[in-house]
Amino acid sequence: MKTILILSDFSENSVHAALSGVMLSKQLHANILLFNTNVSQPAMPQYAGGPTVMDEFNFLEKESKESLEKISASLAPLLAQSGSDWKPSIDTLTGIGSLASQVKEIIHEKDIELIVMGSRSGNAIDHILLGSETFAVIDRSTRPLLVVPLNSGLDRLRRVVFATNFKDADIKAIHYLTGLGHVFNFELDIVHVNVLGDDDITKGLREIEFMKHVNRQKYPHIVVEEIKGKNINERLNKLCEESNTDLLAFTHYKDSFFSRLFSHSNTRRALDAQKLPVMIFPADIE
């Protein structure tokens, strides 16, 4: 059975993101797994009368389980609400170690459909830029990651913008998004981000091949457009704002155009007011 993995640090932001995870689980007929991991060292050395490392871990694990159970209990009424013929189950799991390595293991052990997490600052883009743990999860994950800012959510999903440079891995992301589209019936806006200096002939050939794959999806609600120029980030932000976009999606490539685009300080400022949920696809998505 498919499972949506919701990462929690017990903050208000992560609890808010879990609400989007609940909505998606009901529509996608997936169950929910709430997960928390932490790494800690004893506050006082054992020889000075402090707890052992295992004592500390046992305490943290117990505390983590109790907090996850509270979140699970708060989500139960939403899971029971009508609006879907599927009633998801919700399980909890705690771990010790780096978030990225723990998530990688869970993906291999469970049938993970999607990973959901909150944005620490209330701004999804800023979390992607500044959250080293988030980047580590993206780099080691083979499933899409949804980052939900505090002031927005997925209570509706009518328009999705997918930013692309017509790379091969984007085809897998399109396949995933059209699958979601058949469930939510949203308009998928495929936006080609045309960087100045990109060779027109090479771009044209990539576009032709890319659109062949897009057309094979036979999804009726697809719009294709292009933005180009020096201020790509501002243009993308404006497009999303003017079209009332509910979700921005793109594929994460290491040392790629998008990595550079979303690591520039101007991008943080340009997208700060937008506060859209963002779905990031790893380049090696399964």
BANULO-956433 format. One record per residue: x, y, z of N, C-alpha, C in turn; residue in one letter. Coordinates in steps of 0.2 Angstrom, whole numbers, padded with zeros to 4 digits, always signed. Example, Ala and Ser with C-alpha at 12.3 -4.5 7.8 and 13.67 -1.06 7.14 Angstrom:
+0066-0028+0039+0062-0022+0039+0066-0016+0039a +0064-0011+0035+0068-0005+0036+0064+0000+0039s 
//
This chain:
+0004-0006+0000+0000+0000+0000+0004+0006+0000m +0003+0011-0004+0006+0017-0005+0006+0021+0002k +0012+0025+0003+0012+0028+0010+0015+0035+0008t +0012+0040+0012+0015+0047+0012+0019+0048+0018i +0025+0049+0017+0030+0050+0023+0030+0058+0025l +0027+0059+0031+0027+0066+0034+0033+0067+0039i +0037+0071+0037+0043+0073+0042+0041+0078+0047l +0042+0077+0053+0040+0081+0058+0046+0083+0063s +0046+0089+0065+0051+0091+0070+0046+0094+0076d +0040+0093+0076+0035+0095+0081+0034+0103+0081f +0036+0106+0076+0035+0114+0075+0028+0115+0072s +0026+0121+0073+0019+0123+0070+0019+0122+0063e +0025+0123+0060+0026+0123+0052+0025+0115+0050n +0028+0111+0054+0028+0104+0052+0021+0101+0053s +0017+0103+0058+0010+0101+0059+0006+0104+0054v +0007+0110+0052+0003+0113+0046+0004+0109+0040h +0010+0107+0039+0012+0103+0033+0008+0096+0033a +0008+0093+0039+0004+0087+0039-0003+0087+0037a -0006+0093+0037-0013+0094+0035-0013+0093+0027l -0008+0095+0024-0008+0094+0017-0007+0087+0015s -0003+0084+0019-0002+0076+0019-0008+0072+0019g -0012+0074+0024-0019+0071+0025-0023+0072+0019v -0024+0078+0016-0028+0079+0011-0025+0075+0005m -0019+0074+0004-0016+0071-0002-0017+0063-0001l -0017+0061+0005-0017+0054+0007-0024+0051+0005s -0029+0055+0007-0036+0054+0005-0038+0053-0002k -0035+0058-0006-0036+0058-0013-0032+0053-0017q -0026+0051-0014-0022+0046-0018-0022+0039-0015l -0027+0038-0010-0028+0032-0007-0021+0029-0004h -0018+0033+0000-0012+0032+0003-0012+0032+0010a -0008+0028+0014-0008+0029+0021-0003+0034+0023n -0002+0035+0030+0002+0041+0032+0007+0038+0037i +0013+0040+0036+0018+0038+0041+0022+0044+0044l +0020+0046+0050+0023+0052+0053+0030+0050+0056l +0035+0054+0054+0042+0052+0056+0046+0058+0059f +0050+0056+0064+0054+0061+0068+0061+0058+0069n +0066+0061+0068+0073+0059+0070+0077+0064+0073t +0081+0062+0078+0085+0067+0081+0092+0064+0083n +0097+0069+0083+0104+0067+0085+0106+0071+0091v +0108+0068+0096+0109+0072+0102+0115+0069+0106s +0119+0073+0110+0124+0071+0114+0122+0073+0121q +0124+0069+0126+0122+0070+0133+0124+0077+0135p +0120+0081+0139+0121+0088+0141+0127+0088+0146a +0128+0082+0149+0133+0082+0154+0137+0075+0154m +0143+0075+0154+0147+0069+0153+0145+0064+0158p +0145+0057+0156+0143+0052+0161+0148+0052+0167q +0154+0053+0166+0159+0053+0172+0157+0059+0177y +0153+0064+0175+0151+0069+0179+0144+0069+0182a +0142+0062+0181+0135+0061+0184+0129+0062+0179g +0131+0063+0172+0126+0064+0167+0124+0058+0164g +0119+0058+0160+0116+0051+0157+0121+0048+0152p +0120+0042+0151+0124+0039+0146+0121+0041+0139t +0125+0039+0134+0122+0041+0127+0115+0037+0126v +0115+0031+0128+0109+0027+0127+0104+0029+0131m +0105+0031+0137+0100+0034+0142+0097+0040+0138d +0101+0044+0135+0099+0050+0132+0095+0049+0126e +0097+0044+0122+0093+0042+0116+0086+0039+0118f +0086+0035+0123+0080+0031+0125+0075+0037+0128n +0078+0042+0131+0073+0047+0133+0070+0051+0127f +0075+0053+0122+0073+0056+0116+0068+0052+0112l +0069+0046+0112+0064+0041+0108+0057+0041+0111e +0057+0041+0118+0051+0041+0121+0047+0047+0120k +0051+0053+0121+0048+0059+0120+0045+0060+0113e +0049+0058+0108+0047+0058+0101+0041+0054+0100s +0041+0048+0102+0035+0044+0101+0029+0047+0104k +0029+0050+0110+0023+0054+0113+0021+0060+0109e +0026+0063+0107+0024+0069+0103+0021+0067+0096s +0023+0062+0093+0021+0060+0087+0013+0057+0088l +0012+0054+0093+0006+0051+0095+0001+0057+0096e +0003+0062+0099-0001+0068+0100-0003+0071+0093k +0002+0072+0088+0000+0074+0081-0005+0069+0078i -0003+0063+0079-0008+0058+0076-0015+0059+0078s -0016+0060+0085-0022+0060+0087-0026+0067+0085a -0022+0072+0084-0025+0078+0081-0027+0078+0074s -0024+0073+0070-0026+0072+0063-0031+0067+0062l -0033+0063+0067-0038+0058+0067-0045+0061+0064a -0047+0066+0067-0054+0069+0065-0054+0070+0057p -0048+0073+0055-0048+0075+0048-0048+0069+0044l -0045+0063+0046-0044+0057+0042-0051+0054+0042l -0055+0055+0047-0062+0052+0047-0067+0056+0043a -0066+0062+0041-0071+0067+0038-0072+0064+0031q -0078+0065+0029-0080+0063+0022-0077+0067+0017s -0078+0065+0011-0075+0068+0005-0071+0064+0001g -0070+0058+0003-0066+0053+0000-0069+0046+0002s -0068+0041-0002-0070+0034+0000-0065+0030+0003d -0059+0034+0004-0053+0031+0007-0052+0034+0014w -0051+0030+0019-0049+0032+0025-0042+0029+0027k -0037+0034+0027-0030+0032+0028-0029+0030+0035p -0024+0025+0035-0022+0024+0042-0016+0028+0043s -0014+0029+0050-0008+0033+0051-0004+0030+0057i +0002+0029+0055+0007+0026+0059+0013+0031+0061d +0016+0030+0066+0022+0034+0068+0028+0030+0069t +0034+0034+0068+0040+0030+0068+0046+0036+0070l +0050+0033+0074+0056+0038+0077+0062+0035+0075t +0067+0039+0074+0074+0037+0072+0079+0041+0075g +0085+0038+0075+0091+0042+0077+0096+0042+0072i +0099+0048+0070+0104+0049+0065+0102+0054+0060g +0105+0055+0055+0104+0060+0050+0097+0059+0047s +0094+0065+0045+0087+0064+0042+0088+0061+0035l +0093+0063+0031+0093+0060+0025+0094+0053+0024a +0099+0050+0029+0100+0043+0029+0094+0039+0031s +0090+0042+0036+0084+0039+0039+0079+0038+0033q +0078+0044+0030+0073+0044+0025+0075+0039+0019v +0081+0039+0017+0083+0034+0012+0081+0027+0014k +0082+0025+0020+0081+0018+0023+0073+0017+0022e +0069+0022+0025+0062+0021+0025+0059+0020+0018i +0062+0024+0013+0060+0023+0006+0061+0016+0003i +0067+0013+0005+0068+0007+0003+0064+0001+0007h +0062+0003+0013+0058-0002+0017+0050-0001+0016e +0048+0005+0014+0041+0006+0013+0039+0008+0006k +0033+0008+0004+0031+0010-0002+0029+0017-0002d +0034+0021-0002+0033+0029-0001+0031+0032-0007i +0026+0035-0007+0023+0039-0013+0026+0046-0014e +0027+0049-0008+0028+0056-0008+0031+0058-0001l +0036+0063+0000+0038+0065+0006+0035+0072+0007i +0033+0073+0013+0030+0080+0015+0034+0083+0021v +0035+0089+0020+0038+0093+0026+0037+0100+0026m +0037+0103+0032+0036+0110+0033+0042+0114+0031g +0040+0121+0030+0046+0126+0029+0047+0129+0036s +0053+0129+0038+0055+0132+0044+0053+0139+0045r +0054+0143+0040+0053+0150+0040+0046+0152+0038s +0042+0148+0036+0036+0150+0033+0036+0151+0026g +0042+0150+0023+0043+0151+0016+0047+0145+0013n +0043+0142+0009+0046+0135+0006+0052+0136+0002a +0053+0142-0002+0059+0143-0006+0065+0144-0001i +0064+0148+0004+0069+0150+0009+0071+0143+0012d +0067+0139+0014+0069+0133+0017+0073+0128+0012h +0071+0128+0006+0075+0124+0001+0082+0127+0001i +0083+0134+0001+0089+0137+0000+0093+0136+0006l +0091+0137+0012+0095+0137+0018+0095+0131+0022l +0090+0126+0021+0090+0120+0025+0094+0115+0022g +0100+0114+0025+0105+0109+0023+0102+0102+0023s +0098+0101+0028+0094+0094+0029+0090+0093+0023e +0086+0098+0021+0082+0098+0015+0086+0096+0009t +0091+0099+0008+0095+0097+0002+0098+0090+0002f +0100+0088+0008+0102+0081+0009+0097+0076+0008a +0091+0078+0010+0085+0073+0008+0084+0073+0001v +0084+0079-0002+0083+0079-0010+0089+0075-0013i +0095+0076-0011+0100+0072-0014+0100+0065-0014d +0098+0062-0008+0098+0055-0007+0091+0052-0008r +0086+0056-0009+0079+0053-0010+0078+0051-0017s +0074+0046-0018+0071+0045-0025+0064+0046-0026t +0061+0049-0021+0054+0051-0021+0053+0059-0021r +0048+0061-0024+0046+0068-0024+0046+0071-0016p +0048+0077-0015+0048+0081-0009+0043+0087-0009l +0038+0087-0005+0034+0093-0005+0035+0097+0001l +0037+0103+0000+0038+0108+0006+0033+0113+0006v +0029+0113+0012+0023+0117+0013+0025+0123+0017v +0024+0129+0015+0025+0135+0020+0019+0136+0024p +0020+0139+0030+0015+0140+0035+0009+0143+0033l +0010+0148+0029+0004+0152+0027+0000+0150+0021n +0002+0144+0018-0002+0141+0013-0003+0134+0013s -0006+0131+0009-0007+0123+0009-0010+0121+0003g -0012+0115+0003-0015+0112-0003-0022+0110-0002l -0026+0115+0001-0033+0114+0002-0037+0114-0005d -0033+0117-0010-0035+0117-0017-0029+0115-0021r -0031+0112-0027-0025+0111-0032-0028+0112-0039l -0028+0118-0041-0031+0119-0048-0026+0121-0053r -0020+0123-0051-0016+0125-0056-0009+0124-0053r -0005+0120-0057+0002+0118-0056+0007+0121-0061v +0012+0124-0059+0017+0126-0064+0023+0122-0063v +0026+0119-0068+0032+0115-0068+0037+0119-0073f +0042+0121-0069+0048+0124-0073+0053+0119-0075a +0054+0120-0082+0059+0115-0085+0063+0118-0090t +0069+0114-0091+0074+0116-0096+0074+0111-0101n +0069+0107-0102+0068+0101-0106+0073+0096-0105f +0075+0094-0099+0080+0089-0098+0076+0082-0097k +0080+0077-0098+0077+0070-0098+0073+0069-0092d +0076+0070-0086+0073+0068-0080+0067+0072-0079a +0066+0078-0082+0059+0081-0081+0054+0077-0084d +0055+0073-0089+0050+0068-0092+0046+0064-0086i +0051+0061-0082+0048+0057-0076+0044+0062-0071k +0046+0068-0070+0042+0072-0066+0035+0074-0069a +0035+0075-0076+0029+0076-0080+0024+0070-0079i +0027+0064-0079+0023+0058-0079+0020+0058-0072h +0023+0060-0067+0021+0060-0060+0015+0065-0059y +0016+0071-0062+0012+0077-0061+0005+0075-0065l +0006+0072-0071+0000+0071-0075-0004+0065-0071t -0001+0061-0068-0004+0056-0063-0008+0059-0058g -0005+0064-0055-0009+0068-0050-0015+0072-0053l -0013+0074-0059-0018+0078-0062-0025+0074-0064g -0024+0068-0065-0030+0064-0066-0034+0063-0060h -0031+0064-0054-0034+0064-0048-0038+0070-0046v -0034+0076-0047-0036+0082-0045-0039+0087-0050f -0038+0085-0057-0040+0088-0062-0038+0095-0063n -0031+0096-0061-0029+0103-0061-0026+0105-0068f -0025+0111-0070-0021+0113-0076-0014+0113-0075e -0010+0110-0079-0003+0109-0078+0000+0114-0083l +0004+0119-0081+0007+0124-0085+0015+0122-0085d +0017+0120-0091+0024+0118-0092+0027+0124-0094i +0032+0127-0090+0035+0133-0092+0042+0132-0093v +0044+0133-0100+0051+0132-0102+0055+0139-0099h +0060+0137-0095+0064+0143-0093+0070+0143-0097v +0070+0148-0102+0075+0149-0107+0080+0154-0105n +0086+0152-0103+0091+0156-0101+0095+0159-0107v +0096+0165-0106+0100+0169-0111+0107+0165-0113l +0108+0164-0119+0114+0161-0121+0113+0153-0122g +0107+0151-0121+0105+0144-0123+0105+0143-0130d +0108+0138-0133+0109+0138-0140+0101+0136-0143d +0099+0140-0148+0092+0139-0150+0091+0132-0154d +0096+0130-0157+0095+0124-0161+0095+0118-0156i +0100+0118-0151+0100+0113-0146+0093+0113-0142t +0091+0119-0140+0085+0120-0136+0079+0117-0140k +0079+0119-0147+0073+0117-0151+0073+0109-0152g +0078+0106-0152+0078+0098-0153+0076+0095-0146l +0079+0098-0140+0076+0096-0134+0069+0096-0133r +0066+0102-0135+0059+0104-0134+0055+0099-0139e +0057+0097-0145+0053+0093-0149+0053+0086-0146i +0059+0083-0143+0059+0077-0140+0055+0077-0134e +0055+0082-0130+0052+0082-0124+0044+0082-0125f +0042+0086-0129+0035+0087-0131+0032+0080-0133m +0036+0076-0137+0034+0070-0139+0032+0066-0133k +0036+0066-0127+0034+0062-0121+0028+0065-0118h +0028+0072-0118+0022+0075-0114+0016+0073-0118v +0015+0073-0124+0009+0071-0128+0007+0064-0127n +0012+0060-0126+0010+0053-0124+0006+0052-0118r +0007+0057-0113+0003+0056-0107-0004+0057-0108q -0006+0060-0114-0013+0061-0116-0017+0064-0110k -0014+0069-0107-0017+0073-0102-0020+0080-0105y -0027+0081-0104-0030+0086-0108-0029+0093-0106p -0026+0094-0099-0026+0101-0097-0019+0103-0096h -0015+0103-0102-0008+0106-0102-0008+0112-0106i -0004+0117-0103-0002+0123-0106+0005+0123-0106v +0008+0125-0112+0015+0126-0113+0017+0133-0114v +0021+0136-0110+0024+0143-0112+0031+0144-0110e +0034+0150-0111+0041+0151-0110+0042+0157-0107e +0047+0158-0102+0049+0164-0100+0057+0164-0101i +0059+0170-0103+0066+0171-0104+0068+0178-0102k +0075+0179-0102+0078+0185-0100+0083+0185-0095g +0085+0190-0092+0090+0190-0087+0086+0189-0080k +0080+0192-0079+0077+0191-0072+0072+0185-0072n +0075+0179-0074+0070+0173-0074+0067+0172-0068i +0070+0173-0062+0067+0172-0056+0061+0176-0055n +0061+0183-0056+0056+0187-0056+0050+0186-0060e +0052+0184-0066+0047+0182-0071+0043+0176-0069r +0046+0171-0066+0043+0165-0064+0039+0166-0058l +0041+0171-0054+0037+0173-0048+0031+0177-0050n +0031+0181-0055+0026+0185-0058+0021+0180-0061k +0023+0176-0065+0019+0171-0068+0014+0167-0063l +0018+0165-0058+0014+0161-0053+0009+0165-0049c +0011+0171-0048+0006+0176-0044+0000+0178-0049e +0001+0179-0055-0004+0182-0059-0009+0176-0061e -0006+0170-0061-0010+0164-0064-0013+0161-0058s -0013+0163-0052-0015+0160-0046-0013+0153-0045n -0007+0152-0046-0004+0145-0046-0004+0142-0038t -0006+0136-0038-0006+0133-0031+0000+0129-0029d +0004+0127-0034+0010+0123-0033+0015+0124-0038l +0021+0125-0036+0027+0126-0041+0031+0120-0040l +0033+0117-0046+0037+0111-0046+0043+0111-0051a +0048+0108-0049+0054+0108-0053+0058+0102-0051f +0063+0100-0056+0067+0094-0054+0074+0097-0052t +0076+0094-0047+0083+0096-0043+0089+0092-0047h +0093+0096-0050+0099+0093-0053+0105+0096-0049y +0110+0092-0047+0116+0095-0044+0120+0099-0049k +0122+0105-0046+0126+0109-0051+0123+0111-0057d +0116+0112-0057+0113+0114-0063+0110+0121-0063s +0107+0123-0068+0104+0129-0069+0099+0131-0063f +0095+0126-0061+0090+0127-0056+0093+0127-0049f +0099+0124-0048+0102+0124-0042+0105+0131-0041s +0108+0134-0047+0110+0141-0047+0105+0146-0046r +0099+0145-0049+0093+0149-0049+0091+0150-0042l +0090+0144-0039+0087+0144-0032+0092+0145-0027f +0098+0147-0028+0103+0148-0023+0105+0156-0023s +0102+0159-0028+0104+0166-0028+0100+0171-0024h +0103+0175-0020+0099+0179-0015+0093+0183-0018s +0094+0185-0025+0088+0189-0028+0082+0185-0028n +0083+0178-0029+0078+0173-0030+0074+0173-0023t +0078+0173-0018+0074+0173-0011+0070+0179-0010r +0072+0185-0012+0068+0191-0011+0063+0191-0016r +0064+0188-0022+0058+0188-0027+0053+0184-0026a +0054+0178-0023+0049+0173-0021+0047+0173-0014l +0050+0178-0010+0048+0178-0003+0041+0179-0002d +0038+0184-0005+0031+0185-0004+0026+0180-0007a +0029+0176-0011+0024+0171-0015+0022+0165-0010q +0026+0162-0006+0025+0157-0001+0021+0152-0004k +0023+0149-0010+0019+0143-0013+0022+0137-0010l +0018+0132-0010+0020+0125-0009+0025+0123-0015p +0030+0120-0014+0035+0118-0019+0036+0111-0019v +0035+0107-0025+0037+0100-0025+0043+0100-0029m +0048+0096-0026+0055+0095-0029+0056+0088-0031i +0057+0087-0037+0058+0080-0040+0066+0079-0040f +0068+0073-0037+0075+0072-0038+0077+0069-0045p +0083+0071-0047+0084+0069-0054+0084+0062-0056a +0085+0057-0050+0084+0050-0051+0078+0047-0048d +0073+0051-0049+0066+0049-0046+0064+0042-0049i +0062+0037-0044+0060+0031-0046+0052+0031-0049e 
//
